[in-house]
C-alpha cells in the first residue's frame, strides 16, 4: 500500500513539473514573438516627419544602410513621395546598390519628370551599369518629342492643356466677333497654335497617367541574369542582363516576364530578377 502511494505521489510531482516547464516554454515563446512584433512595429509609432529627420541624420553620419531602411519605412507609412524616392536613391547609390538607386531615381522622376538633379544622378548611375544598350531606329525628332514629354507629370500637362484650350476659345471669340481684319488674323493663327498645343499637352498627360497607373517598365535587380527564349529554366539562353538595366515589360506568364530592350531584343526573365518602376 505504501509503495502504491509513493508511485502516485511521484506521478503527481512529475505532472506539476511538466506543467511548469510547459508554461515556462510558452512564456519564452510569447516573449520571442513579442520581440519580433516589436521590431516589425518599430517604425509604426513614429510620424513620417520624425522618420525623415531620422533618415537625414543617418545619411549625414554615413549610415547609408540605416537611412535606406528608414526612408523605406517612410514610403510604407506615407506612400509615394518625390523627395523620399530621391533621397532613397542617394542612399542606395552610396551603398553601391545601383539597381535600387536607379529604381528610386526613376520613381522620383515619374512624380517630377523635370527635376534636373534626379535626372543627373540617374545618368551617373546608368553610366556605371554593365549593359550599354542603344536604342535603334529612333529619329532625332522622335527623341526630342519624348524628351519634351518628360519635362512634366500628368497633372502639369493637364493644366497646360486646359490653359491653351481656354486661350483657343478666347481666340475663337475674337475671330468671330471682332470687325478688325488684323485682330481676326491674330485670333485665327494664335487660336490654331493654341489648339495644337492643347491637344499635344493632352496626349502627354494621357501617356504620363497611363505610365503611372499601369507601369510597363522595370529595372533588373539581380547582379546577372540570362534572358530565355521561353518562360522556362530549360529555355534557350539568349543574352545576359545585369543589375540596373531598364527594360520594357511586354507579357507575363506565371513567375516569368517577357521583356524588351531598347535595341529591340526580346526575352523572358524570372519575375524575381526585376522590379517594376
N, C-alpha and C positions, 0 to 999 in steps of 0.2 A: 504493500500500500504506500509506504513511504517513497519507494522507488518511482511509482507512478506519479506521485505528487511532484517529485523533483523534475521529472521529464516535462510535465505540464508547465511548471514554473519556467524552466529553460526555454520552452517553446514561446511562452508569452513574452519573455525578455527579448528573444530574437525578433519577434514581431515588432516590438517597440523600437528597437534599434534600427530595423529596416525602414520603419515609418519615418523615423527622424532623419535617416540618411537620404531617403527619397525626398523629404521636404527640403533638406539642405540642397540637394541637386536641383530641385525645382526652383529654389530661390536663386541659385547661381545662374541657372539658365535664364530666369527672368531678368536678372541683373545684366547679363550679357546682351539680351535683346534690347533692354532699355538703353544701354550704352550705344548700341548700333543705331537705335532710333534717335538718340541724342546727337550722334554725328550727322545723320541724314537731315535732321531738322536744325542744324547749327545756324543756317542762314535764314530760316523762316521767320525767326523772331526779330530780324534786323530790317530796317527800312532800306529802300533802294538807294536813297541818298547816302546813308551811312555806309553801305557796301561800296558805292562808287568811291567815296573818300578813302575807304579802307584799301581798295584796289589801287588807287593813285599812290598812296603811301607805300604799298608793297612794290609798286613799279619803281618808285624813286629810290627805294632801298635795294634795287636789283633783284628782288624776289619775284621774278617773272612768272614762275610756276604758280605761286600764290595769287598773283594778280590775275592770271588767266582763269584760275578756278573761281575767284571772286566775281570777275566780270561775267563768267558763265552763269553764276548764281543770279546776278542782276537780270540777265536776259530771261531766265526762267521765272523770275519774280515779276518783272515789269513788261516783258515782251520785247519785240524788235526795237532797236534804237541805233541811229546812225553813229552817235558818239561812242556807245558801248562797243559796237562792232569794230569801229576804227581803232579804239584802244586795245581791244582784244586781239586784233590783227597785229598791232605793235608788240604786244606781249609774246605772242607766238613767234613773231619774227625774231625777237631777242632770244627765244628758246631754240631758234634754228629749226622750227617746225614749219617749213614752207607751205605745205598743203593746207594746214589750218590757218596760216597767216593769209594766204591768197583767198581762201574761202570767206574769211571775215571781211577782207577788203572788198571783195565782190559783193557781199551782202550789204556793206555800208554804201557802196555806190548804187545799189538798187534803190536805196532810200534817198540818196542825194547824189545823183549822177554828175553834177557839176563840180563836186569838191576836188580841187586840184591836188591837195595833199594826199588824199586817199588814192587817187589815180597814180600819183608819182610813186608812192610806196608800193602799190600793186605792180607797177612796171619794174621796180627794183627786184621784187620777189620773182617775177616772171623771168627776168634776165638770169636768175640763178637756177632755174629749173633745168633738168637734163634734156627734156624733149623740146626741140626747136621746130615748131610746125608753122609753116607759112601758108596763108590762105591762097588758093589758086583760083584764077578766073574772076578775081574781084577787080572791077574797074575803079579808077580814081574817083569818079563821080559817085559810085556806089559806096565807097569807103567814106567819102565826105558826107553822104546822105545819112549813113549810120552814125557817124561821129556827131553830127548835128543833133540827132535824136537822143544822144547820150548826155546832152547838156542839162536836161531837166527830168524830173519824175512825172508820173501820170497826172498828178494834181496840178502841177505847174503848167503842163501842156494844155490841160483842160481850161485853165484860166486864160491862157493866151488865145486859145481857140475862141472862147466866149467874147473876149475883148475885141478881137478882129472881126467877129461876126457882127457885133454891135456897130463897129466902125463901118462895115459894109452896109448895114441898114441905114446908117446916117447918110452915107454917100448916095444910096439909092433914093432917099428922101430928097436930098439936094438935087439930084439929077432930074427927078420927076417934077419938082415944084419950083425950081428956080427958073428965071427967064433969061439969065445971063448965060451966053454961049460958053464963055470961058469957065464959069462955075460948073456947067454941065459936063464939060470935058474933064475937069479935075475930078468931079464926082464919079464919072464913068471909070476912069483909069484907076483912081485910088480904090474905088469900090471893087473892081475886078481883082486888083492885087490883094486887097483885104480878104476877099472870099477865098482866094488860093491859099493864103497863109493860114486862114481859119481851118480849111479842110486838111492842110498838111499837119497843123498842130493837133487836130482831132485824130488823125491817123497815128501820130506819135503817142498821144495819150492812150489810145486803144492798145497799141503794141506794148507799152510800158505796163499797163494794167494787166494785160494777158500774161506777161512775163512774171509779174508779181503773184498773180493768183495761181497760175499753172506753170511753175518754173520748169524749163526744159534743158537747163544747163547744170553741169555738175563739175566737181573737182576731184581728180584722182587722189585718194588719201593714202593708199598703200605705197611703200617705198618703191616697189616694182611689181608689175602685173602684166601678164600676156593676154592680149585680146584673142578670142577664139572665133572660128568661123561659124560655130553653132553654140547655143546656150547649154554647154555641157563640158565637163572637165576633159572628156575624151575628144573634144573637137579639135580640129586642126589649128595649130598656132599660126597667128597672122603677124602681129607686131607687138613689141613691148611698149609699155607705158610706165611713166614714173610719177612720183609724187608731185602734185602741183599743176599737172596738165589739165587744161579746161576742155571739156567735151560736151557735145550736144546729145541729149537723150532722145532716141527715136522709137524705142519699143521696150517692153518689159514682159518677160515670161518667168514666172516663179521667182527665184532668187537671182535672176540674171537680167542685165540691162544691155540693150543694143545701143551702142554709142557711135557717133560720127565725129571725126576730127575736121579741123578747118581745111585740111588738104584733100578732103573727100573720102578718106579711108573709113571703112565701117567694120565693126567687130562687136563681139559680145564679151562682157566682163562681169564678174560676180558683183552683186549689189553692195556687199560689204566693203568693196575696194574703192567706193566713191561716196561723195556726199553732195546732195542737191544744194545749189546755191539758194 
